[in-house]
Amino acid sequence: MTATAHPFLHGEFAPVREEFTAVDLEVTGTLPAELDGRYLRNGPNPVGPVDEARHHWFLGQGMVHGIRLRGGRAEWYRNRYVRTADVTSVLGGTPCPSQWPDDHPAFSANTNVIAHAGRTWAIVEAGNPPVELSHELDTVQASSFDGTLPHAFTAHPKRDPRTGELHAVVYYWGWGNRVQYLVVDTDAHVRRVVDIPLPGGPMIHDMSLTERYAVVFDLPCTFDLEAAAGGSPFPYRWNEDYVPRIGLLPREGSADAIAWCETDSCYVFHPLNAHDLPDGRVLIDVVRHPRMFATDQRGPNEGASVLERWIADPATGRTAITRLDDRSIEFPRVDERVVGLEHRYGYAAGLQNGFEQRGIVRYDLGTGTSTVRDEGAGFGFGEAVFIPRRADAAEDDGWVMALRLDRAADRSDLVVLDAQDIAGDPVATVHLPARVPAGFHGNWCPEA
């Protein structure tokens, strides 16, 4: 890659052009019989030629990758474009059906993929709706959650492990200075909408959830009208004058009930988890970027992203901050059974040379220690997902699953690790027929 080449269009980020279907994949080791489901991963994969001088990593069309595991076998691998009109205009064919009017935005959802209400959803932010996929990853429709979604969804809903509902904070530049808090029930219907007025139009990529609060990250990366007027395809910029703060919205309260807590100037794409403290404060573990889109308009490239613990105090309106690790990481995850509850363990993808993939970090936040799986600069791991051994297993008793890139071979594997020994030999490795580009998010979607 030359010094002037786009860092998110070449090497491990380069798009793949072929849609594969492969069956009876080769497995090294032994896949646990308990793993009955699909590992799914979404990410930007530009469908045609792009202008490297203007391209933003976040704007590549969505391509979902999936591996079906059952009975100790890897039955299939598939990768499929999310076939909205922006994809079919290049590849041909008919755009997927839509539950929205013809003029409603419907970008090829490129950021996350989840299973909810017995269905599969490719999801994205910034004003676009979810796109329903089949079990085999073919595009079904651009969805309005059966007419209950006001306008758009998010890339990062949080599932309450006690109720099964999804909680989301949604933004769209066309709304001006407000965002929405949504609750989606277990039938994939929106049951609650709260409009939240803000001083500007921030890019809110993710949220946190506790038993009491929906946590809103109101941080200084905001919609820039001048950039939009100048033709920027992604007009969000660092705003030095914007006051950074965290909003604690009571889960069944109105926007007027939000307690705002000031914090240091920074940007957060992804929190690890959050929970309420007995004294009324809220603990929020986040990956902190020093700023975002201040000098580089091609993707996140503004300095090391590190794990911090924020304690927000609604009584004082202040936030205490503690650095937990100096390593550059992203894509933090916890056991999904403790989302919004007290957590001890976390998992993250290590980074090198900016946003390139490297190892996996397992955090024991109870002891303040960590373990790293690092196979050298020739290998890189994406987002690590935890799967419990049983429904009633203890936190961290199970497996960590992640895609691993072999840079020399230009191929990817799905690696299954013992969560309590991530530096040890893999439990199993599923060998894929292609490279999965370094991308965004995915999940383990069990069949049961």
Residue pairs with C-beta under 8 A, 6 or more apart in sequence:
1 7
1 10
1 11
5 52
6 52
6 55
6 298
7 13
7 298
7 299
7 301
7 354
7 355
8 55
8 57
8 298
8 299
8 355
9 15
9 46
9 50
9 52
9 55
11 356
11 407
12 356
12 357
12 380
12 405
12 407
12 435
12 437
12 438
13 57
13 437
13 438
14 437
15 44
15 45
15 46
15 47
15 60
15 63
15 437
16 45
16 63
16 79
16 434
16 435
16 436
16 437
18 434
19 78
19 79
19 80
19 81
20 77
20 78
20 79
20 433
20 434
21 76
21 77
21 78
22 76
22 77
22 78
22 432
22 433
23 75
23 76
24 73
24 74
24 75
25 67
25 74
25 75
25 76
25 77
25 430
25 431
25 432
25 433
26 74
26 430
26 431
27 73
27 74
27 428
27 429
27 430
27 431
28 426
28 428
28 429
28 431
29 416
29 425
29 426
29 427
29 428
29 429
30 72
30 427
30 428
31 69
31 72
31 73
31 74
31 416
31 427
31 428
31 430
32 72
32 389
32 399
32 416
32 427
32 428
33 71
33 72
34 389
34 390
35 69
35 70
35 387
35 399
35 416
36 69
36 70
36 71
36 446
36 447
36 448
37 68
37 69
37 70
37 444
37 445
37 446
37 447
37 448
38 66
38 67
38 68
38 69
38 115
38 135
38 444
38 445
38 447
39 66
39 67
39 69
39 385
39 401
39 414
39 442
39 443
39 444
39 445
40 64
40 65
40 66
40 113
40 115
40 120
40 137
40 442
40 443
40 445
41 64
41 65
41 66
41 113
41 382
41 383
41 403
41 436
41 439
41 440
41 441
41 442
42 62
42 63
42 64
42 65
42 109
42 110
42 111
42 112
42 113
42 122
42 123
42 439
42 440
42 441
42 442
43 60
43 62
43 63
43 65
43 110
43 111
43 436
43 437
43 438
43 439
43 440
43 441
44 57
44 58
44 59
44 60
44 61
44 62
44 63
44 110
44 111
44 437
44 439
44 440
45 60
45 61
45 62
45 63
45 81
45 110
45 437
45 439
46 55
46 59
46 60
46 61
47 60
47 61
47 81
47 86
47 87
47 90
47 91
47 108
48 90
50 60
54 232
54 233
55 233
55 298
56 233
56 234
56 297
56 298
56 299
57 298
57 299
57 300
58 110
58 111
58 234
58 299
59 233
59 234
60 110
61 81
61 82
61 86
61 87
61 107
61 108
61 110
62 81
62 82
62 107
62 108
62 109
62 110
62 111
62 122
62 124
62 131
63 79
63 80
63 81
63 82
63 110
63 437
64 79
64 80
64 82
64 113
64 122
64 133
64 137
65 77
65 78
65 79
65 403
65 436
65 442
66 76
66 77
66 78
66 79
66 136
66 137
67 74
67 76
67 77
67 414
67 430
67 432
68 74
68 75
68 76
68 77
69 75
69 430
70 447
74 414
74 430
77 430
77 432
77 433
77 434
78 136
78 137
79 137
79 434
79 436
80 133
80 137
80 138
80 139
81 87
81 91
81 108
81 139
82 108
82 109
82 110
82 122
82 131
82 133
82 139
83 91
83 93
83 95
83 96
83 108
83 139
84 95
84 96
84 106
84 107
84 108
84 109
84 131
84 139
84 142
85 95
85 106
86 107
86 108
87 95
87 108
88 94
88 95
96 131
96 139
96 140
96 141
96 142
97 140
97 141
97 142
98 104
98 106
98 141
98 142
99 129
99 141
99 142
99 143
99 144
99 146
99 147
100 106
100 129
100 142
100 144
104 129
104 142
105 127
105 128
105 129
105 152
106 128
106 129
106 131
106 142
107 124
107 126
107 128
108 131
109 121
109 122
109 123
109 124
109 128
109 130
109 131
110 122
110 124
110 440
111 123
111 124
111 125
111 155
111 440
111 441
112 122
112 123
112 124
112 155
112 156
112 440
112 441
112 442
112 443
113 120
113 121
113 122
113 123
113 133
113 441
113 442
113 443
114 120
114 121
114 123
114 157
114 443
114 445
115 121
115 443
115 445
116 159
116 166
116 184
116 186
116 188
117 186
117 187
117 188
119 132
119 188
120 132
120 133
120 134
120 135
120 137
120 445
121 130
121 131
121 132
121 133
121 143
122 130
122 131
122 133
123 130
123 131
123 153
123 154
123 155
123 157
124 153
124 155
125 152
125 153
125 154
125 155
125 156
125 170
125 171
125 204
125 205
126 152
126 171
126 172
126 173
126 203
127 151
127 152
127 171
127 172
127 173
127 174
128 152
128 153
129 142
129 143
129 144
129 149
129 151
129 152
129 153
130 142
130 143
130 145
130 149
130 153
131 139
131 140
131 141
131 142
131 143
132 139
132 140
132 141
132 142
132 143
133 139
133 140
134 140
143 149
145 184
145 188
145 189
145 190
146 188
146 189
148 189
148 190
148 191
149 182
149 190
150 180
150 182
150 190
150 193
151 170
151 172
151 175
151 180
152 170
152 172
153 168
153 170
153 182
154 168
154 169
154 170
154 182
154 206
154 207
155 205
155 206
155 440
155 441
156 168
156 205
156 206
156 207
156 270
156 441
157 166
157 167
157 168
157 184
158 166
158 167
158 168
158 207
158 208
158 209
158 339
158 340
159 165
159 166
159 167
159 336
159 339
160 166
160 167
160 209
160 339
160 340
161 336
161 337
161 338
161 339
161 340
161 341
163 186
164 186
165 183
165 184
165 185
165 186
165 191
166 182
166 183
166 184
167 181
167 182
167 183
167 184
167 207
167 209
167 214
167 251
168 181
168 182
168 183
168 184
168 207
169 179
169 180
169 181
169 182
169 196
169 204
169 206
169 207
169 214
169 216
169 217
170 179
170 180
170 181
170 182
170 204
171 179
171 180
171 201
171 202
171 203
171 204
173 201
173 223
173 228
173 235
175 201
176 201
177 197
177 198
177 199
177 200
177 201
178 195
178 196
178 197
178 198
179 195
179 196
179 198
179 202
179 204
179 216
180 193
180 194
180 195
180 196
181 192
181 193
181 194
181 196
181 214
181 216
181 249
182 190
182 192
182 193
182 194
183 190
183 191
183 192
183 251
184 190
184 191
185 191
192 252
194 249
194 254
194 255
195 255
196 216
196 247
196 249
196 255
196 258
197 255
198 218
199 218
199 242
199 243
200 222
200 223
200 239
200 242
201 222
201 223
202 217
202 218
202 219
202 220
202 221
202 222
202 223
202 242
203 221
203 222
203 223
203 236
203 292
204 216
204 217
204 218
204 219
205 268
205 269
205 270
206 217
206 268
206 269
206 270
206 271
207 214
207 215
207 216
207 217
207 271
208 214
208 215
208 217
208 271
208 273
208 274
208 284
208 286
208 340
209 215
209 274
209 339
209 340
210 274
210 275
210 276
210 282
210 340
211 275
211 276
211 340
211 341
212 248
212 250
212 251
212 276
212 282
213 248
213 249
213 250
213 251
213 276
213 282
214 249
214 251
215 246
215 247
215 248
215 249
215 271
215 274
215 282
215 284
215 312
216 246
216 247
216 248
216 249
216 258
217 246
217 247
217 268
217 271
218 244
218 245
218 246
218 247
218 260
219 242
219 244
219 245
219 266
219 267
219 268
220 238
220 239
220 240
220 241
220 242
220 243
220 244
220 265
220 267
220 291
221 236
221 237
221 238
221 239
221 267
221 291
221 292
221 293
222 236
222 237
222 239
222 242
223 235
223 236
224 232
224 235
224 236
224 237
224 239
225 235
227 235
227 236
227 237
228 235
232 297
234 297
236 293
237 293
237 294
237 297
238 267
238 291
238 292
238 293
238 294
238 302
240 265
243 262
244 262
244 263
244 264
244 265
244 266
245 260
245 261
245 262
245 263
246 260
246 261
246 263
246 284
246 310
246 312
246 319
247 258
247 259
247 260
247 261
248 258
248 259
248 260
248 261
248 282
248 312
248 314
249 255
249 257
249 258
250 257
250 258
259 314
259 317
260 317
261 312
261 313
261 314
261 316
261 317
261 318
261 319
262 317
262 318
262 319
263 310
263 312
263 319
263 321
264 319
264 321
265 291
266 288
266 289
266 290
266 291
267 288
267 289
267 290
267 291
267 292
267 302
268 286
268 287
268 288
268 289
269 287
269 289
269 300
269 305
269 330
270 286
270 287
270 330
270 331
270 332
271 284
271 285
271 286
271 287
271 332
272 285
272 286
272 287
272 307
272 332
272 333
272 334
272 343
272 346
272 348
273 285
273 334
273 338
273 339
273 340
273 343
273 346
274 282
274 283
274 284
274 285
274 340
275 282
275 283
275 340
275 341
275 342
275 343
276 282
276 283
277 283
277 311
280 313
280 314
280 315
281 311
281 312
281 313
281 314
281 315
282 311
282 312
282 314
283 309
283 310
283 311
284 309
284 310
284 311
284 312
285 307
285 308
285 309
285 310
285 324
285 332
285 343
285 346
285 365
286 307
286 308
286 310
287 305
287 306
287 307
287 308
287 329
287 330
287 332
287 348
288 305
288 306
288 307
288 308
289 300
289 302
289 303
289 305
290 302
290 303
290 304
291 302
291 303
292 300
292 302
293 300
293 302
294 302
295 302
296 302
299 355
300 355
301 354
301 355
304 326
304 328
304 351
305 328
305 329
305 330
305 351
306 323
306 324
306 325
306 326
306 327
306 328
306 329
307 323
307 324
307 325
307 327
307 329
307 332
307 346
307 348
307 363
308 321
308 322
308 323
308 324
309 321
309 322
309 324
310 319
310 320
310 321
311 319
311 320
311 321
311 322
312 318
312 319
313 319
313 320
324 363
324 365
324 368
325 361
325 363
325 370
327 350
327 361
328 350
328 351
328 352
329 348
329 349
329 350
329 351
329 361
330 348
330 349
330 351
330 355
331 348
331 349
331 382
331 383
331 384
331 441
332 346
332 347
332 348
333 346
333 347
333 348
333 383
333 384
333 385
333 386
334 343
334 345
334 346
334 347
334 386
335 343
335 345
335 386
335 388
335 395
335 396
335 398
336 386
337 388
337 395
338 395
343 365
343 395
344 364
344 365
344 366
344 395
344 396
345 362
345 363
345 364
345 365
345 386
345 395
345 396
345 419
346 362
346 363
346 365
347 360
347 361
347 362
347 363
347 384
347 385
347 386
347 400
347 419
347 422
348 360
348 361
348 363
348 384
349 357
349 358
349 359
349 360
349 361
349 381
349 382
349 383
349 384
349 402
350 357
350 358
350 359
350 360
350 361
350 372
350 374
350 381
351 357
351 358
352 358
352 377
352 380
355 438
356 380
356 438
357 380
357 381
357 382
357 405
357 438
358 374
358 377
358 380
358 381
359 372
359 373
359 374
359 375
359 381
360 372
360 373
360 381
360 384
360 400
360 402
360 417
360 422
361 370
361 371
361 372
362 370
362 371
362 372
362 373
362 400
362 419
362 422
363 369
363 370
364 370
364 371
371 422
371 423
372 423
373 381
373 417
373 422
373 423
375 404
377 407
378 406
378 407
378 408
379 404
379 405
379 406
379 407
380 404
380 405
380 407
380 438
381 402
381 403
381 404
381 405
381 415
382 402
382 403
382 404
382 405
382 436
382 438
382 439
382 442
383 402
383 440
383 441
383 442
384 400
384 401
384 402
385 400
385 401
385 402
385 442
385 443
385 444
386 396
386 398
386 399
386 400
386 401
386 419
387 398
387 399
387 400
387 401
387 444
387 446
388 397
388 398
389 397
389 398
389 399
390 397
396 419
396 420
397 419
397 420
398 419
399 416
399 417
399 418
399 419
399 427
400 416
400 417
400 418
400 419
400 422
401 414
401 415
401 416
401 417
401 444
402 414
402 415
402 417
403 412
403 413
403 414
403 415
403 436
404 412
404 413
404 414
404 415
404 429
405 411
405 412
405 435
405 436
405 438
406 412
406 413
410 435
411 431
411 432
411 433
411 434
411 435
412 432
412 434
412 435
412 436
413 429
413 430
413 431
413 432
414 429
414 430
414 432
415 426
415 428
415 429
415 430
416 426
416 427
416 428
416 429
416 430
417 424
417 426
417 427
418 424
418 427
